Amino acid sequence: QGGYAKESSDAFKKFQQETFKKILSEVDIAISTAAIPGRPSPLLITKEAVAAMKPGSVIIDLAAVGGGNCELTRLNEAYTTQNGVTIIGYADMPARMANQASQMYAQNMCNLLRHVAGKGKAADFVKNLYGALDEGEKGDIVARSIICCKSGELVKMPPPPQPTPSKPKADATKGKEKGAAVQDPKTSAMIAATAVTIGVCCMLGLGEGVKTSLLTTFLLAGAAGYQAVWGVAHSLHTPLMSVTNAISGMTAVGGLILMEKTSSNEAYALAVVALLVSAVNIIGGFVVSQRMLNLFKKKDEKDYSAMMLVPGLVFTIVVLTRPELLNAVSTVSALLCVSAIGALAAMSTANAGCKFGMVGVFGAMISTMVGLSETNLLYASILLVIGGGFGLVMGLRVSPIALPQTVAAFHSLVGLAAMCTSIGSFVNNPVAGATMENVSAVLGDFIGGVTLTGSLIAFGKLNGNLGSKPLDLPGKNYINLSGLFAFFVLLYVILQSGDGVFGIALLWVVAALACAMGMHLVASVGGGDMPVCITVLNSYSGWALVAEGFLLGSTVLTIVGSLIGFSGAILTKIMCDAMNRDIFNVLFGGMNNAPVVKGADTGPKEHQETSVAATAEMLCNAKEVLVVPGYGMAMARAQTAMGELASTLRKNNINMKFGVHPVAGRMPGQMNVLLAEAGVPHEWVLEMDEVNPDMENFDVVLVVGANDVVNSAAQEIEGCAIWGMPVIEVWRSKKVIFCKRSMGGGYADLDNPVFYKQNTEMLLGDGKKTADALVVKVRERLDMV
């Protein structure tokens, strides 16, 4: 009775709706087709069922003409509910299918024609097609498969190719051998024992002329810096280097001490220069650091870290009322500088860490200035105001993209101040002898000179004033060794017979030699290694401060110098590991440069190009999207557009993240700062080790201005310039789109095999224009839904 058209009972309808509700809570897409001609469509999906669905789910109601199977369906409309479920109620779906099918067919035909034509495009189409047929079985199988007859003769279609066998999982032990040869345990133990023995001998040698308290302070501060820097997140490496650079402006303390104790006009002039440039470094460094950290703050986030400046008031009161506590103020100030690095380990405490550094430097400065004569106090105050004002202007004007070269420029000021203080201290007492003061003066002079010119060369390379290619002079290794040998000869002569004017002249010769070596060492390092080079220079500034602390008997300079020296060295080690670089190769100006292996020449390679519209379509249809930014994004200033794209997609329940390589850009952590400037919350930004394990889950990976950090040659072409370097393995995702200006290589000047993989498409063009157009297209596409 009634057959198929029999109306269901209310109890059955309720049970049916509950069943659909349970199923819908577990699925992503539901397509309903229950329609009865001439009658309302049955209600299968209630509003409660829609509320139980996951955000991002889609309901396509093909029964919308009869009122719809979904209670919330709107005829000829598509909209998104409050809980993120999209309901499509178009009544003209068959008409829409024709357009989409035509687009897909046209795209397939276009790709087919491009494949056959190759790089010669339309002009080579017929030639390539006939050429493939003439080659027989060796000819391109695609071209041979689309021809039915030629010259009136039947062309037999070639058999389809055999499916590619699944790639066996790589053996874990082979993977380890791939990156580096496994050393013999005995050899490793001997190397480690030799290194420790040399270190112990150096420390015992220091103990010959250094006060026990200073030596203990040096070692403990170094251990603290070693431990603190390991905990700093990659995203905060740029603020870390900026803060330590500002703290290294403690060279001002050395200038103040020299101003007070010297009676030589030459030494006094050198102390004035040291104080002036140190003031620029302190104020400019802290302003830049605070600006960077402010970029990481969320819009509604309250920051009360300014309360951490209160100890500075305490220091002021103590030094003015309790002069017997001056040494205690200096020591506590140095400990605050140690705390600054520790606090920079986490985003939640980074702002407080910057304030710790400010208070620490302030305490050290004020405890030193209170002991100056009235005349020197007046001069020092004027110099600090002038230098600080200049540093303030520099710190406020610099853009985030120019941070690497700015930090390099500030490093040069530290080197200049250390060099001036070391020479001035010897000028004040030019007596020969193998004393710790003389050794420290020569070492401070030498390290300061290397840091000065090395930092200036780094600035020139990063700022574009100098070429990024390494300087490769004939016999450059012998040049470096000769310079080092000449330094030891000069050191010996100064200690043995460097009295009076002769000794002072030799110190200036050491300064000239150090400046020449600094220029050559850094100029010999390629632009791609500049992130590591900056950390090396950061460490050098710390060792210059240590030498200055030993020279002047200053506990605060010894603590801060040891802290910066060791932390900079560990950061250099972290960067070298991230780039698979030999640390000695960077330290000594590319002494181990080997011929670059570019892989076998397999002839012309074909890549697939895409358009902004096609890319926008893929992004809108994806669920998981990853953006890998590089320095090209920074140069094109496309980070703001990328931030807008991320916000737009996330509002439409498309999970877009950023994957940042540890050394992307020209400075560790620079990409994180630029993304923060664009308003991207730091929770959206992940590190390489966080995205690589889940790479297969990403529907689309958009590589914006990056190359070497996503180059599969690091794992596929043994002996190439980046062989063994950890990279973001974008080629393992479902789809890769490179957004870059051209098909050129990165800083390593190495072709990227990922460009030619089947799941890769190239979106070529100006980065800023492409990014802006992509945001517009994505918004238009999402507004249509």
C-alpha positions in Angstrom: 0.0 0.0 0.0 1.7 3.2 -1.1 4.9 1.4 -2.2 8.0 3.7 -2.5 6.0 6.9 -1.9 4.7 5.7 1.4 5.1 8.4 4.0 7.3 7.4 7.0 6.0 7.6 10.5 7.1 10.4 12.9 9.0 7.9 15.0 11.0 6.6 12.0 11.7 10.2 10.9 13.0 11.1 14.3 15.2 8.0 14.4 16.4 8.7 10.9 17.4 12.3 11.8 19.2 11.2 15.0 21.2 8.6 12.9 22.1 11.3 10.4 23.1 13.7 13.2 25.6 11.1 14.6 27.1 10.4 11.1 27.4 14.0 10.2 29.4 14.8 13.3 32.1 12.5 11.9 32.2 13.6 8.3 33.5 16.6 6.4 31.2 16.7 3.4 27.6 15.7 3.1 25.7 15.5 -0.2 21.9 15.0 0.0 19.8 14.0 -3.0 16.4 12.9 -1.5 13.8 14.7 -3.6 10.2 13.7 -4.4 8.7 15.3 -7.5 5.8 17.6 -6.8 6.2 17.3 -3.0 8.5 19.0 -0.4 11.8 17.4 0.1 12.0 15.2 3.3 13.8 16.8 6.3 16.9 14.7 7.0 19.4 17.2 8.5 18.1 19.2 11.4 19.6 22.4 12.7 20.8 20.5 15.7 22.7 18.1 13.4 24.3 21.1 11.7 25.4 22.4 15.0 27.1 19.1 15.8 29.2 19.2 12.6 32.9 20.1 12.7 33.9 23.7 11.6 34.8 23.7 8.0 32.3 21.0 7.0 30.2 21.4 3.9 26.6 20.4 3.1 25.6 20.2 -0.6 21.8 20.1 -0.7 20.7 18.9 -4.2 17.1 18.9 -3.1 17.0 22.6 -2.4 14.3 23.2 -5.0 11.8 21.3 -2.8 12.8 23.1 0.3 15.9 21.1 0.9 16.9 18.0 3.0 18.6 20.4 5.4 16.5 22.5 7.8 18.9 25.5 7.2 19.2 25.3 3.4 18.5 28.6 1.5 17.5 28.2 -2.1 20.1 29.5 -4.6 22.4 30.6 -1.7 25.6 29.4 -0.2 26.5 30.6 3.3 28.4 29.6 6.4 26.8 29.1 9.8 28.0 30.4 13.0 29.8 27.2 13.8 31.7 27.2 10.5 29.5 24.8 8.4 29.0 25.8 4.8 25.6 25.0 3.3 25.2 25.1 -0.5 21.6 25.3 -1.8 22.1 26.1 -5.5 19.4 24.8 -7.8 21.5 25.1 -10.9 24.3 22.7 -10.1 24.2 20.9 -13.5 24.7 24.2 -15.2 27.7 25.0 -13.0 29.3 21.6 -13.7 29.8 22.4 -17.3 31.9 25.4 -16.6 34.1 23.6 -14.1 34.5 20.6 -16.4 35.4 22.9 -19.3 38.0 24.6 -17.1 39.5 21.3 -16.0 39.6 20.0 -19.6 41.2 23.2 -20.8 43.8 23.1 -18.2 44.6 19.5 -19.0 44.9 20.3 -22.7 47.1 23.3 -22.0 49.4 21.1 -19.9 49.5 18.5 -22.7 50.4 21.1 -25.3 53.1 22.6 -23.1 54.6 19.2 -22.4 54.9 18.4 -26.1 56.1 21.9 -27.1 58.7 22.0 -24.3 60.7 25.2 -23.7 60.4 26.2 -27.4 56.7 26.6 -27.0 54.4 26.7 -30.1 57.3 27.0 -32.6 58.6 23.6 -31.6 55.3 21.7 -31.2 55.2 19.9 -34.5 58.9 19.3 -34.6 58.9 17.7 -31.1 55.8 15.7 -32.0 57.2 14.2 -35.2 60.6 13.8 -33.5 59.0 11.6 -30.8 57.3 9.4 -33.4 60.6 9.1 -35.4 62.5 7.9 -32.3 60.2 5.0 -31.8 60.2 3.4 -28.4 62.8 5.9 -27.2 60.5 8.8 -28.0 58.3 10.7 -25.5 55.4 8.3 -24.6 52.9 11.2 -24.1 53.5 12.6 -27.6 53.3 9.1 -29.2 50.1 8.3 -27.4 48.1 11.2 -28.8 48.7 10.4 -32.5 46.4 8.0 -34.3 47.9 8.1 -37.8 50.7 9.7 -39.7 51.1 10.0 -43.5 48.1 7.8 -44.0 49.5 5.0 -41.8 48.1 3.8 -38.5 50.2 4.7 -35.5 50.1 2.0 -32.9 49.6 3.3 -29.4 52.5 2.4 -27.1 51.6 0.3 -24.0 51.1 2.2 -20.8 54.2 2.6 -18.6 54.5 0.3 -15.6 53.5 1.9 -12.3 56.4 3.3 -10.3 57.3 0.8 -7.5 56.9 2.2 -4.0 60.1 3.5 -2.5 61.4 1.4 0.3 61.8 3.1 3.6 65.3 4.3 4.2 67.4 2.5 6.7 68.0 4.7 9.7 71.7 3.7 9.9 72.2 4.6 6.2 70.6 8.0 6.9 73.2 8.7 9.5 76.0 7.7 7.1 74.5 10.0 4.4 75.0 13.2 6.4 78.4 12.4 7.8 80.8 9.5 8.2 80.6 7.8 11.6 83.8 8.4 13.5 85.7 5.7 15.3 84.9 6.0 19.1 88.6 6.0 19.9 89.3 8.8 17.4 86.3 10.8 18.9 87.6 10.3 22.4 91.1 11.4 21.5 89.8 14.6 19.8 87.6 15.4 22.8 90.4 14.8 25.2 92.8 16.9 23.2 90.3 19.8 23.1 89.7 19.6 26.8 93.4 19.5 27.6 94.1 22.5 25.5 91.2 24.3 27.2 92.6 23.4 30.7 96.1 24.6 29.7 94.7 27.9 28.5 92.8 28.4 31.7 95.8 27.6 33.8 97.8 30.0 31.6 95.3 32.7 32.4 95.7 32.0 36.1 99.4 33.0 35.9 98.6 36.7 35.7 94.9 37.1 36.4 93.5 37.6 39.8 91.8 34.4 41.1 88.5 36.3 41.5 88.6 37.5 37.9 89.4 34.0 36.6 86.6 32.4 38.6 84.2 35.1 37.5 85.2 34.5 33.8 84.7 30.8 34.0 81.4 30.9 35.9 79.9 33.6 33.6 81.0 31.6 30.6 79.2 28.5 32.0 76.1 30.6 32.6 76.1 32.0 29.1 76.6 28.5 27.7 73.6 27.2 29.5 71.3 30.2 28.9 71.7 30.4 25.1 70.8 26.8 24.5 67.3 27.4 25.8 66.6 30.4 23.5 64.0 29.7 20.8 65.0 30.1 17.1 62.4 32.8 16.7 64.1 34.9 19.4 67.7 34.6 18.1 67.5 38.0 16.4 66.4 39.8 19.6 69.0 37.8 21.5 71.8 39.0 19.3 70.5 42.6 19.4 70.3 42.6 23.2 73.8 41.0 23.7 75.1 43.6 21.2 73.6 46.4 23.3 75.1 44.9 26.4 78.5 44.7 24.8 78.3 48.5 24.8 79.7 48.0 28.3 83.0 49.0 26.6 81.8 52.4 27.8 82.8 51.3 31.3 86.4 50.8 30.1 86.4 54.2 28.5 85.2 55.8 31.7 87.9 54.0 33.8 90.6 55.1 31.3 89.4 58.7 31.3 89.7 58.9 35.1 93.1 57.2 35.5 95.1 58.5 32.6 97.2 61.7 32.4 98.1 61.2 28.8 96.3 63.4 26.2 96.5 60.6 23.6 95.1 58.0 26.0 92.3 60.4 27.0 91.4 61.0 23.4 91.1 57.3 22.8 89.0 56.9 25.9 86.6 59.7 24.6 86.2 57.8 21.3 85.5 54.6 23.1 82.9 56.2 25.3 81.2 58.0 22.4 80.8 55.0 20.1 79.8 52.8 23.1 77.0 55.2 23.9 75.7 54.9 20.3 75.8 51.1 20.6 74.0 50.9 24.0 71.1 53.2 23.2 70.7 52.2 19.6 71.0 48.5 20.4 68.3 48.6 23.1 65.9 50.7 21.0 66.2 48.2 18.2 65.8 45.3 20.6 62.7 46.7 22.2 61.1 47.6 18.8 61.6 44.0 17.7 60.1 42.5 20.8 57.1 44.9 20.5 56.4 43.4 17.1 55.7 40.0 18.8 53.1 41.4 21.1 49.4 40.7 20.4 47.0 43.6 19.9 45.2 43.2 23.2 48.2 42.0 25.1 49.2 44.1 28.2 52.9 44.5 28.8 54.0 45.4 32.3 57.7 44.6 31.8 58.5 48.3 32.3 58.2 47.6 36.1 61.5 45.7 35.7 63.2 49.1 35.4 62.5 49.8 39.1 65.9 48.3 40.2 67.6 51.0 38.2 66.1 53.5 40.7 67.4 51.4 43.5 70.9 51.4 41.9 70.8 55.2 41.7 69.9 55.6 45.3 72.5 53.1 46.5 75.4 54.6 44.5 74.6 58.1 45.7 74.1 57.2 49.4 76.2 54.1 50.0 79.6 54.3 48.2 80.8 51.2 50.0 78.3 49.2 47.9 79.6 50.2 44.5 81.3 46.9 43.8 78.1 45.1 44.8 76.1 47.2 42.4 78.5 46.3 39.6 78.3 42.6 40.3 74.5 42.6 40.6 74.4 44.6 37.3 76.4 42.0 35.6 74.2 39.2 36.9 71.2 41.1 35.5 72.8 40.9 32.1 73.1 37.1 32.6 69.4 37.1 33.5 68.6 39.0 30.3 69.8 36.2 28.1 67.9 33.6 30.3 64.7 35.5 30.0 65.0 35.8 26.2 64.4 32.0 26.1 60.6 32.4 26.0 58.3 34.9 24.3 56.4 35.5 27.6 59.6 36.7 29.4 61.5 38.2 26.5 60.4 41.8 27.2 61.4 41.5 30.8 64.8 40.1 29.6 65.4 43.2 27.5 64.6 45.4 30.6 67.0 43.3 32.7 69.7 44.1 30.2 68.9 47.9 30.3 69.0 48.0 34.1 72.3 45.9 34.1 74.1 48.3 31.8 72.7 51.3 33.6 73.9 50.0 37.0 77.4 49.3 35.7 77.6 52.7 34.1 76.3 54.7 37.1 78.5 52.8 39.6 81.5 53.7 37.5 80.5 57.4 36.8 80.0 58.1 40.5 83.8 57.7 41.0 84.7 60.3 38.3 86.0 63.7 39.0 83.7 66.6 38.3 85.4 67.5 35.0 85.4 64.0 33.7 81.8 63.5 34.9 80.7 66.5 32.9 82.6 65.4 29.8 81.4 61.9 30.1 77.8 63.0 30.5 78.0 65.2 27.3 79.6 62.3 25.3 76.8 59.9 26.5 74.1 62.4 25.5 75.6 62.9 22.1 76.3 59.3 21.4 73.0 58.1 22.9 71.1 60.7 20.9 72.7 59.4 17.7 72.0 55.8 18.6 68.4 56.7 19.4 67.9 58.2 16.0 69.5 55.2 14.3 67.4 52.7 16.4 64.1 54.5 15.6 64.7 54.8 11.9 66.0 51.3 11.0 63.4 49.1 9.3 63.0 45.4 10.3 64.4 44.3 7.0 67.7 46.2 7.7 68.2 44.6 11.1 71.1 42.3 10.1 73.3 45.1 8.7 72.3 47.3 11.6 73.5 44.7 14.2 76.7 44.3 12.1 77.3 48.1 12.2 76.8 48.1 16.0 79.3 45.3 16.3 81.9 47.4 14.6 81.5 50.1 17.2 82.2 47.6 20.0 85.4 46.5 18.2 86.5 50.2 17.8 85.8 50.9 21.4 87.8 47.8 22.6 90.7 48.7 20.3 90.8 52.3 21.5 90.6 51.4 25.2 93.3 48.7 24.8 95.7 51.0 23.0 94.9 53.9 25.4 95.6 51.7 28.5 99.0 50.8 27.2 99.7 54.5 26.2 98.9 55.4 29.8 101.6 53.0 31.1 103.9 52.0 28.2 106.2 49.5 30.0 107.3 46.2 28.4 107.0 42.9 30.2 105.0 39.7 30.1 102.2 40.9 32.3 98.6 40.1 32.1 97.9 43.8 31.5 100.1 43.9 28.4 98.9 40.6 27.0 95.3 41.8 27.5 96.0 45.1 25.8 97.5 43.4 22.7 94.6 40.8 22.6 92.0 43.5 23.1 93.6 45.6 20.4 93.8 42.6 18.0 90.3 41.2 18.6 88.8 44.7 18.5 90.5 45.4 15.1 89.2 42.2 13.6 85.7 42.9 14.9 85.8 46.5 13.6 86.6 45.9 10.0 85.0 42.4 9.8 81.7 43.9 10.9 82.0 46.7 8.4 82.6 44.2 5.6 79.6 42.2 6.9 77.5 45.4 6.8 78.6 46.1 3.3 77.6 42.6 2.1 74.3 42.6 3.9 73.4 46.2 2.8 74.2 45.5 -0.8 77.2 47.8 -1.0 79.5 44.9 -1.6 79.0 41.7 -3.6 77.9 38.6 -1.8 80.4 36.3 -3.5 83.4 35.3 -1.4 86.7 36.9 -2.0 89.0 34.1 -3.3 92.5 35.5 -3.4 95.3 33.1 -4.4 96.8 31.5 -1.4 94.2 33.0 1.0 94.9 30.4 3.6 98.6 31.3 3.6 97.5 35.0 3.9 95.5 34.2 7.1 98.3 32.1 8.5 100.9 34.7 7.8 98.8 37.4 9.5 98.4 35.2 12.6 102.1 34.5 12.6 102.9 38.2 12.3 100.6 38.9 15.3 102.4 36.4 17.5 105.7 38.0 16.5 104.4 41.4 17.3 103.1 40.2 20.6 106.5 38.7 21.5 108.3 41.9 20.6 105.9 44.1 22.6 106.2 41.9 25.7 110.0 41.8 25.5 111.0 45.3 24.4 107.9 47.3 23.8 108.8 50.3 26.0 107.6 53.9 25.4 106.9 55.2 21.9 108.2 52.0 20.3 105.7 49.8 22.1 102.8 52.2 21.3 103.8 52.2 17.6 103.8 48.4 17.7 100.3 48.4 19.1 99.1 50.6 16.2 100.8 48.1 13.8 98.8 45.3 15.6 95.7 47.4 15.1 96.4 47.8 11.3 97.2 44.1 11.0 94.0 43.1 12.8 91.9 45.5 10.6 93.4 44.0 7.5 92.8 40.4 8.7 89.2 41.3 9.7 88.6 42.6 6.2 90.1 39.5 4.5 88.5 36.9 6.8 84.9 38.2 6.4 85.3 39.1 2.7 86.4 35.5 2.1 83.0 34.3 3.5 80.2 34.0 1.0 76.9 35.9 1.5 75.0 32.7 2.3 77.1 32.3 5.4 76.5 35.8 6.7 74.0 34.6 9.4 76.9 32.5 10.9 79.4 35.3 10.4 77.3 37.7 12.4 77.1 35.3 15.3 80.9 34.9 15.1 81.4 38.7 15.3 79.0 38.8 18.2 81.2 36.3 20.0 84.3 38.3 19.1 82.9 41.4 20.7 82.5 39.4 23.9 86.1 38.2 23.9 87.2 41.8 23.3 85.3 42.8 26.5 87.0 40.0 28.4 90.4 41.2 27.4 89.3 44.7 28.5 88.1 43.4 31.8 91.4 41.6 32.5 93.3 44.7 31.4 91.4 47.1 33.7 90.7 44.6 36.5 86.9 45.1 36.0 84.6 42.3 37.3 81.6 43.6 35.4 83.5 43.7 32.0 84.8 40.2 32.6 81.4 38.8 33.4 79.6 40.5 30.5 82.4 39.7 28.1 82.5 36.0 29.1 78.7 35.8 28.8 78.6 37.3 25.3 81.7 35.4 24.1 80.5 32.0 25.2 76.8 32.6 24.2 77.9 33.9 20.8 80.1 30.9 20.3 77.2 28.5 21.1 74.9 30.4 18.8 77.5 30.0 16.1 77.6 26.3 16.7 73.8 26.1 16.5 73.8 28.1 13.2 76.6 26.0 11.7 74.7 22.8 12.5 71.5 24.3 10.9 73.4 25.1 7.7 75.7 22.1 7.8 78.7 24.4 7.8 82.2 23.7 9.2 82.7 26.2 12.0 86.4 26.6 11.3 85.6 27.2 7.7 83.6 30.3 8.7 86.0 31.4 11.4 89.0 31.4 9.1 87.4 32.8 6.0 86.4 29.8 3.9 89.7 28.0 4.3 88.1 24.6 3.4 86.2 25.7 0.3 85.8 22.7 -2.0 84.7 22.7 -5.6 80.9 22.8 -5.8 79.2 19.7 -7.2 76.1 20.7 -9.2 75.0 17.2 -10.1 74.9 15.4 -13.4 73.7 17.3 -16.4 70.6 15.5 -17.6 69.7 18.0 -20.3 66.9 20.5 -20.4 64.4 20.2 -17.5 60.8 21.0 -17.7 58.9 22.9 -15.0 55.2 23.7 -14.8 54.0 27.2 -14.4 50.8 28.3 -12.8 48.7 31.5 -12.4 47.5 33.6 -9.5 43.9 32.5 -10.2 44.8 28.8 -10.2 46.9 29.2 -7.0 44.0 31.0 -5.3 41.7 28.2 -6.3 44.0 25.6 -4.8 44.3 27.5 -1.5 40.6 27.9 -1.2 40.0 24.2 -1.7 42.7 23.2 0.8 42.4 22.4 4.5 46.0 22.6 5.5 48.3 25.3 4.0 52.0 25.9 4.8 54.0 29.0 3.8 57.8 28.8 3.8 59.1 32.4 3.7 62.6 33.4 2.6 64.7 36.4 2.2 63.1 37.0 -1.2 59.8 37.7 0.7 61.6 40.3 2.8 63.2 42.0 -0.3 59.9 42.2 -2.0 58.2 43.4 1.2 55.5 40.8 0.7 55.2 39.8 4.4 52.2 42.0 5.0 50.3 40.4 2.1 51.2 37.0 3.5 49.9 38.0 6.9 46.6 39.2 5.3 46.3 35.9 3.3 46.8 33.9 6.5 44.1 35.8 8.3 41.7 35.5 5.4 42.1 31.7 5.0 41.9 31.1 8.8 38.7 33.0 9.0 37.3 30.6 6.4 38.5 27.6 8.4 41.5 26.9 6.2 44.5 26.3 8.6 47.4 28.3 7.2 50.7 28.1 9.1 54.3 29.4 8.5 57.3 27.1 8.6 60.6 29.0 9.2 64.0 27.6 8.7 66.5 28.5 11.5 68.7 30.4 9.1 66.2 31.8 6.6 67.1 35.4 5.8 70.3 37.1 6.6 70.2 36.7 10.3 69.0 34.0 12.7 65.3 34.6 13.4 64.9 37.5 11.0 61.9 35.9 9.3 60.1 35.7 12.6 60.6 39.4 13.2 59.3 40.3 9.7 56.2 38.1 10.1 55.6 39.7 13.5 55.9 43.1 11.9 53.1 41.9 9.4 50.8 41.1 12.4 51.2 37.3 12.2 50.7 35.8 15.7 53.8 33.8 16.8 51.5 30.8 17.4 51.0 30.5 13.7 54.8 30.4 13.1 56.5 26.9 13.4 60.1 25.8 13.2 61.5 23.4 10.7 61.5 20.5 13.1 57.8 21.1 13.8 56.6 21.0 10.2 58.8 18.3 8.6 57.1 15.4 10.4 53.7 16.5 9.2 54.6 17.5 5.7 52.5 14.9 3.9 49.4 16.4 5.6 49.7 19.8 3.9 47.5 20.2 0.9 49.4 23.2 -0.4 52.9 24.5 0.4 53.6 28.0 -0.8 57.3 28.8 -0.9 57.7 32.6 -0.9 61.2 33.9 -1.8 63.0 30.8 -0.3 65.3 28.5 -2.2 68.3 26.9 -0.4 66.3 26.1 2.7 63.9 24.0 0.7 66.4 22.5 -1.8 66.2 18.8 -2.0 69.8 18.7 -3.4 70.8 18.7 0.2 69.6 15.1 0.3 69.9 14.1 -3.3 73.2 15.5 -4.7 76.1 14.3 -2.6 79.0 16.8 -2.5 77.0 19.8 -3.6 77.3 23.1 -1.7 74.5 22.4 0.7 74.9 18.6 1.0 73.7 17.4 4.4 72.1 20.7 5.3 68.8 20.2 7.2 66.1 21.7 5.0 62.3 22.0 5.0 61.2 19.0 3.0 58.4 20.7 1.0 58.5 18.2 -1.8 56.8 15.6 0.4 53.6 17.7 0.6 50.7 17.2 -1.8 51.3 20.3 -3.8 54.2 22.8 -3.9 54.0 26.3 -5.4 57.1 28.4 -5.6 56.5 32.1 -5.6 59.7 33.7 -6.9 61.0 36.2 -9.5 62.8 33.7 -11.7 64.1 30.1 -12.0 67.5 31.2 -10.7 69.2 29.5 -7.8 69.6 30.8 -4.3 72.6 32.2 -2.4 74.3 28.8 -2.9 73.9 29.3 -6.7 72.6 25.7 -6.9 69.7 24.5 -9.1 66.7 23.2 -7.0 65.4 19.8 -8.1 62.1 20.5 -6.4 61.3 22.9 -9.3 60.9 20.0 -11.6 59.0 17.5 -9.5 55.6 16.4 -10.6 53.8 18.0 -7.6 55.5 21.4 -8.1 54.3 24.5 -10.0 56.1 27.8 -10.4 54.3 31.1 -9.8 56.9 33.5 -11.3 56.8 37.3 -11.0 57.4 40.1 -8.6 56.9 38.9 -5.1 54.9 41.9 -3.8 52.6 42.2 -6.8 52.0 38.4 -6.8 51.3 38.3 -3.1 48.9 41.2 -3.3 47.1 39.7 -6.3 46.8 36.4 -4.5 45.1 38.0 -1.5 42.6 39.7 -3.8 41.8 36.5 -5.8 41.4 34.4 -2.6 39.0 37.0 -1.1 37.0 37.1 -4.4 36.9 33.3 -4.5 35.8 32.9 -0.8 33.1 35.6 -1.2 31.5 33.5 -3.9 31.0 30.6 -1.6 
